[in-house]
Amino acid sequence: MIHDYTSNITREQFELIREDLESARKTTRPRTVDLYEV
């Protein structure tokens, strides 16, 4: 369930920071969730 919070960002805004978030991840097992949903 997705709630409408004032801190929510759009998919377009998320795409601007996705690379930074993914590069900060240590090498572990493959991701099973969508970072945007988290």
N, CA, C and O atoms as a Tripos MOL2 file, in Angstrom:
@<TRIPOS>MOLECULE
protein
  152   151    38     0     0
PROTEIN
NO_CHARGES

@<TRIPOS>ATOM
      1 N           0.8520   -1.1680    0.0000 N.3       1 MET1
      2 CA          0.0000    0.0000    0.0000 C.3       1 MET1
      3 C           0.9030    1.2390    0.0000 C.2       1 MET1
      4 O           1.8450    1.3290    0.7870 O.2       1 MET1
      5 N           0.6120    2.1680   -0.8700 N.am      2 ILE2
      6 CA          1.3900    3.3940   -0.9850 C.3       2 ILE2
      7 C           0.5810    4.5490   -0.3950 C.2       2 ILE2
      8 O          -0.5650    4.7890   -0.7730 O.2       2 ILE2
      9 N           1.2090    5.2490    0.5360 N.am      3 HIS3
     10 CA          0.5690    6.4060    1.1560 C.3       3 HIS3
     11 C           1.0600    7.6760    0.4770 C.2       3 HIS3
     12 O           2.1480    7.7020   -0.0990 O.2       3 HIS3
     13 N           0.2660    8.7100    0.5470 N.am      4 ASP4
     14 CA          0.6300    9.9870   -0.0650 C.3       4 ASP4
     15 C           1.2670   10.8950    0.9840 C.2       4 ASP4
     16 O           0.5770   11.6450    1.6760 O.2       4 ASP4
     17 N           2.5930   10.8170    1.0910 N.am      5 TYR5
     18 CA          3.3340   11.6480    2.0260 C.3       5 TYR5
     19 C           3.9410   12.8310    1.2830 C.2       5 TYR5
     20 O           4.2220   12.7370    0.0880 O.2       5 TYR5
     21 N           4.1440   13.9410    1.9820 N.am      6 THR6
     22 CA          4.7310   15.1200    1.3490 C.3       6 THR6
     23 C           6.1830   14.8860    0.9580 C.2       6 THR6
     24 O           6.7070   15.5930    0.0970 O.2       6 THR6
     25 N           6.8400   13.9110    1.5710 N.am      7 SER7
     26 CA          8.2390   13.6160    1.2490 C.3       7 SER7
     27 C           8.3810   12.6530    0.0710 C.2       7 SER7
     28 O           9.5010   12.3690   -0.3550 O.2       7 SER7
     29 N           7.2780   12.1510   -0.4600 N.am      8 ASN8
     30 CA          7.3420   11.2560   -1.6150 C.3       8 ASN8
     31 C           7.9540   11.9730   -2.8110 C.2       8 ASN8
     32 O           7.7500   13.1710   -3.0060 O.2       8 ASN8
     33 N           8.7120   11.2140   -3.6130 N.am      9 ILE9
     34 CA          9.2690   11.7730   -4.8410 C.3       9 ILE9
     35 C           8.6920   11.0130   -6.0240 C.2       9 ILE9
     36 O           8.2360    9.8780   -5.8840 O.2       9 ILE9
     37 N           8.7160   11.6380   -7.1760 N.am     10 THR10
     38 CA          8.1920   10.9920   -8.3760 C.3      10 THR10
     39 C           9.2340   10.0280   -8.9390 C.2      10 THR10
     40 O          10.4030   10.0740   -8.5560 O.2      10 THR10
     41 N           8.8080    9.1650   -9.8380 N.am     11 ARG11
     42 CA          9.7480    8.2460  -10.5030 C.3      11 ARG11
     43 C          10.8300    9.0300  -11.2390 C.2      11 ARG11
     44 O          11.9930    8.6270  -11.2490 O.2      11 ARG11
     45 N          10.4510   10.1400  -11.8510 N.am     12 GLU12
     46 CA         11.4150   10.9570  -12.5830 C.3      12 GLU12
     47 C          12.4790   11.5250  -11.6420 C.2      12 GLU12
     48 O          13.6640   11.5320  -11.9750 O.2      12 GLU12
     49 N          12.0590   11.9960  -10.4760 N.am     13 GLN13
     50 CA         13.0090   12.5090   -9.4920 C.3      13 GLN13
     51 C          13.8980   11.3800   -8.9780 C.2      13 GLN13
     52 O          15.0960   11.5700   -8.7680 O.2      13 GLN13
     53 N          13.3080   10.2120   -8.7780 N.am     14 PHE14
     54 CA         14.0640    9.0750   -8.2770 C.3      14 PHE14
     55 C          15.1430    8.6460   -9.2600 C.2      14 PHE14
     56 O          16.2390    8.2640   -8.8510 O.2      14 PHE14
     57 N          14.8440    8.7070  -10.5390 N.am     15 GLU15
     58 CA         15.8300    8.3170  -11.5490 C.3      15 GLU15
     59 C          17.0860    9.1830  -11.4740 C.2      15 GLU15
     60 O          18.1650    8.7330  -11.8600 O.2      15 GLU15
     61 N          16.9630   10.4060  -10.9880 N.am     16 LEU16
     62 CA         18.1160   11.2920  -10.8500 C.3      16 LEU16
     63 C          19.0790   10.8210   -9.7570 C.2      16 LEU16
     64 O          20.2770   11.0940   -9.8330 O.2      16 LEU16
     65 N          18.5710   10.1230   -8.7510 N.am     17 ILE17
     66 CA         19.4280    9.6760   -7.6420 C.3      17 ILE17
     67 C          19.6490    8.1670   -7.6170 C.2      17 ILE17
     68 O          20.4120    7.6710   -6.7890 O.2      17 ILE17
     69 N          18.9910    7.4310   -8.5130 N.am     18 ARG18
     70 CA         19.0900    5.9670   -8.5150 C.3      18 ARG18
     71 C          20.5400    5.4860   -8.5940 C.2      18 ARG18
     72 O          20.9300    4.5870   -7.8480 O.2      18 ARG18
     73 N          21.3260    6.0590   -9.4690 N.am     19 GLU19
     74 CA         22.7070    5.6120   -9.6510 C.3      19 GLU19
     75 C          23.5070    5.7480   -8.3530 C.2      19 GLU19
     76 O          24.2880    4.8610   -8.0090 O.2      19 GLU19
     77 N          23.3160    6.8430   -7.6430 N.am     20 ASP20
     78 CA         24.0220    7.0380   -6.3720 C.3      20 ASP20
     79 C          23.6010    5.9960   -5.3430 C.2      20 ASP20
     80 O          24.4400    5.4650   -4.6150 O.2      20 ASP20
     81 N          22.3190    5.7060   -5.2810 N.am     21 LEU21
     82 CA         21.8340    4.7170   -4.3210 C.3      21 LEU21
     83 C          22.3700    3.3240   -4.6370 C.2      21 LEU21
     84 O          22.7790    2.5930   -3.7350 O.2      21 LEU21
     85 N          22.3680    2.9620   -5.9030 N.am     22 GLU22
     86 CA         22.8240    1.6320   -6.2850 C.3      22 GLU22
     87 C          24.3310    1.4820   -6.1320 C.2      22 GLU22
     88 O          24.8020    0.3880   -5.8190 O.2      22 GLU22
     89 N          25.0950    2.5360   -6.3400 N.am     23 SER23
     90 CA         26.5460    2.4380   -6.2180 C.3      23 SER23
     91 C          26.9820    2.3650   -4.7580 C.2      23 SER23
     92 O          28.0840    1.8980   -4.4710 O.2      23 SER23
     93 N          26.1520    2.8120   -3.8430 N.am     24 ALA24
     94 CA         26.4910    2.7710   -2.4220 C.3      24 ALA24
     95 C          26.3270    1.3690   -1.8430 C.2      24 ALA24
     96 O          26.7710    1.1020   -0.7260 O.2      24 ALA24
     97 N          25.7120    0.5020   -2.5720 N.am     25 ARG25
     98 CA         25.4290   -0.8520   -2.1070 C.3      25 ARG25
     99 C          26.6760   -1.7190   -2.1700 C.2      25 ARG25
    100 O          27.4050   -1.7040   -3.1610 O.2      25 ARG25
    101 N          26.9130   -2.4700   -1.1110 N.am     26 LYS26
    102 CA         28.0280   -3.4040   -1.1030 C.3      26 LYS26
    103 C          27.6740   -4.6040   -1.9770 C.2      26 LYS26
    104 O          26.5000   -4.8550   -2.2510 O.2      26 LYS26
    105 N          28.6770   -5.3310   -2.4050 N.am     27 THR27
    106 CA         28.4320   -6.4990   -3.2430 C.3      27 THR27
    107 C          27.8400   -7.6140   -2.3920 C.2      27 THR27
    108 O          28.5240   -8.2100   -1.5600 O.2      27 THR27
    109 N          26.5860   -7.8770   -2.6100 N.am     28 THR28
    110 CA         25.8690   -8.9340   -1.8930 C.3      28 THR28
    111 C          24.9650   -9.6430   -2.8840 C.2      28 THR28
    112 O          25.1310   -9.5070   -4.0970 O.2      28 THR28
    113 N          24.0340  -10.3770   -2.3790 N.am     29 ARG29
    114 CA         23.1280  -11.0880   -3.2890 C.3      29 ARG29
    115 C          22.2800  -10.0930   -4.0830 C.2      29 ARG29
    116 O          22.1330   -8.9400   -3.6800 O.2      29 ARG29
    117 N          21.7310  -10.5320   -5.1930 N.am     30 PRO30
    118 CA         20.9370   -9.6360   -6.0550 C.3      30 PRO30
    119 C          19.7410   -9.0360   -5.3140 C.2      30 PRO30
    120 O          19.1290   -9.6830   -4.4650 O.2      30 PRO30
    121 N          19.4320   -7.8140   -5.6490 N.am     31 ARG31
    122 CA         18.3090   -7.1120   -5.0270 C.3      31 ARG31
    123 C          16.9960   -7.7450   -5.4770 C.2      31 ARG31
    124 O          16.8440   -8.1150   -6.6420 O.2      31 ARG31
    125 N          16.0560   -7.8660   -4.5560 N.am     32 THR32
    126 CA         14.7660   -8.4740   -4.8920 C.3      32 THR32
    127 C          13.6090   -7.4860   -4.7960 C.2      32 THR32
    128 O          12.4610   -7.8410   -5.0660 O.2      32 THR32
    129 N          13.9080   -6.2510   -4.4130 N.am     33 VAL33
    130 CA         12.8550   -5.2400   -4.3120 C.3      33 VAL33
    131 C          13.2190   -4.0270   -5.1590 C.2      33 VAL33
    132 O          14.3910   -3.7920   -5.4560 O.2      33 VAL33
    133 N          12.2270   -3.2790   -5.5350 N.am     34 ASP34
    134 CA         12.4260   -2.0490   -6.2910 C.3      34 ASP34
    135 C          12.8190   -0.9440   -5.3110 C.2      34 ASP34
    136 O          12.0720   -0.6600   -4.3740 O.2      34 ASP34
    137 N          13.9710   -0.3230   -5.5110 N.am     35 LEU35
    138 CA         14.4280    0.7290   -4.6010 C.3      35 LEU35
    139 C          13.4140    1.8580   -4.4730 C.2      35 LEU35
    140 O          13.2710    2.4420   -3.3990 O.2      35 LEU35
    141 N          12.7260    2.1630   -5.5320 N.am     36 TYR36
    142 CA         11.7400    3.2450   -5.4850 C.3      36 TYR36
    143 C          10.6350    2.9250   -4.4800 C.2      36 TYR36
    144 O          10.1570    3.8180   -3.7800 O.2      36 TYR36
    145 N          10.2340    1.6720   -4.4080 N.am     37 GLU37
    146 CA          9.1620    1.2700   -3.5030 C.3      37 GLU37
    147 C           9.6090    1.2890   -2.0470 C.2      37 GLU37
    148 O           8.7860    1.4230   -1.1420 O.2      37 GLU37
    149 N          10.8950    1.1570   -1.8280 N.am     38 VAL38
    150 CA         11.4250    1.1590   -0.4600 C.3      38 VAL38
    151 C          11.4580    2.5760    0.0260 C.2      38 VAL38
    152 O          11.8690    2.8310    1.1580 O.2      38 VAL38
@<TRIPOS>BOND
     1     1     2 1
     2     2     3 1
     3     3     4 2
     4     3     5 am
     5     5     6 1
     6     6     7 1
     7     7     8 2
     8     7     9 am
     9     9    10 1
    10    10    11 1
    11    11    12 2
    12    11    13 am
    13    13    14 1
    14    14    15 1
    15    15    16 2
    16    15    17 am
    17    17    18 1
    18    18    19 1
    19    19    20 2
    20    19    21 am
    21    21    22 1
    22    22    23 1
    23    23    24 2
    24    23    25 am
    25    25    26 1
    26    26    27 1
    27    27    28 2
    28    27    29 am
    29    29    30 1
    30    30    31 1
    31    31    32 2
    32    31    33 am
    33    33    34 1
    34    34    35 1
    35    35    36 2
    36    35    37 am
    37    37    38 1
    38    38    39 1
    39    39    40 2
    40    39    41 am
    41    41    42 1
    42    42    43 1
    43    43    44 2
    44    43    45 am
    45    45    46 1
    46    46    47 1
    47    47    48 2
    48    47    49 am
    49    49    50 1
    50    50    51 1
    51    51    52 2
    52    51    53 am
    53    53    54 1
    54    54    55 1
    55    55    56 2
    56    55    57 am
    57    57    58 1
    58    58    59 1
    59    59    60 2
    60    59    61 am
    61    61    62 1
    62    62    63 1
    63    63    64 2
    64    63    65 am
    65    65    66 1
    66    66    67 1
    67    67    68 2
    68    67    69 am
    69    69    70 1
    70    70    71 1
    71    71    72 2
    72    71    73 am
    73    73    74 1
    74    74    75 1
    75    75    76 2
    76    75    77 am
    77    77    78 1
    78    78    79 1
    79    79    80 2
    80    79    81 am
    81    81    82 1
    82    82    83 1
    83    83    84 2
    84    83    85 am
    85    85    86 1
    86    86    87 1
    87    87    88 2
    88    87    89 am
    89    89    90 1
    90    90    91 1
    91    91    92 2
    92    91    93 am
    93    93    94 1
    94    94    95 1
    95    95    96 2
    96    95    97 am
    97    97    98 1
    98    98    99 1
    99    99   100 2
   100    99   101 am
   101   101   102 1
   102   102   103 1
   103   103   104 2
   104   103   105 am
   105   105   106 1
   106   106   107 1
   107   107   108 2
   108   107   109 am
   109   109   110 1
   110   110   111 1
   111   111   112 2
   112   111   113 am
   113   113   114 1
   114   114   115 1
   115   115   116 2
   116   115   117 am
   117   117   118 1
   118   118   119 1
   119   119   120 2
   120   119   121 am
   121   121   122 1
   122   122   123 1
   123   123   124 2
   124   123   125 am
   125   125   126 1
   126   126   127 1
   127   127   128 2
   128   127   129 am
   129   129   130 1
   130   130   131 1
   131   131   132 2
   132   131   133 am
   133   133   134 1
   134   134   135 1
   135   135   136 2
   136   135   137 am
   137   137   138 1
   138   138   139 1
   139   139   140 2
   140   139   141 am
   141   141   142 1
   142   142   143 1
   143   143   144 2
   144   143   145 am
   145   145   146 1
   146   146   147 1
   147   147   148 2
   148   147   149 am
   149   149   150 1
   150   150   151 1
   151   151   152 2
@<TRIPOS>SUBSTRUCTURE
     1 MET1         2 RESIDUE 1 A MET
     2 ILE2         6 RESIDUE 1 A ILE
     3 HIS3        10 RESIDUE 1 A HIS
     4 ASP4        14 RESIDUE 1 A ASP
     5 TYR5        18 RESIDUE 1 A TYR
     6 THR6        22 RESIDUE 1 A THR
     7 SER7        26 RESIDUE 1 A SER
     8 ASN8        30 RESIDUE 1 A ASN
     9 ILE9        34 RESIDUE 1 A ILE
    10 THR10       38 RESIDUE 1 A THR
    11 ARG11       42 RESIDUE 1 A ARG
    12 GLU12       46 RESIDUE 1 A GLU
    13 GLN13       50 RESIDUE 1 A GLN
    14 PHE14       54 RESIDUE 1 A PHE
    15 GLU15       58 RESIDUE 1 A GLU
    16 LEU16       62 RESIDUE 1 A LEU
    17 ILE17       66 RESIDUE 1 A ILE
    18 ARG18       70 RESIDUE 1 A ARG
    19 GLU19       74 RESIDUE 1 A GLU
    20 ASP20       78 RESIDUE 1 A ASP
    21 LEU21       82 RESIDUE 1 A LEU
    22 GLU22       86 RESIDUE 1 A GLU
    23 SER23       90 RESIDUE 1 A SER
    24 ALA24       94 RESIDUE 1 A ALA
    25 ARG25       98 RESIDUE 1 A ARG
    26 LYS26      102 RESIDUE 1 A LYS
    27 THR27      106 RESIDUE 1 A THR
    28 THR28      110 RESIDUE 1 A THR
    29 ARG29      114 RESIDUE 1 A ARG
    30 PRO30      118 RESIDUE 1 A PRO
    31 ARG31      122 RESIDUE 1 A ARG
    32 THR32      126 RESIDUE 1 A THR
    33 VAL33      130 RESIDUE 1 A VAL
    34 ASP34      134 RESIDUE 1 A ASP
    35 LEU35      138 RESIDUE 1 A LEU
    36 TYR36      142 RESIDUE 1 A TYR
    37 GLU37      146 RESIDUE 1 A GLU
    38 VAL38      150 RESIDUE 1 A VAL
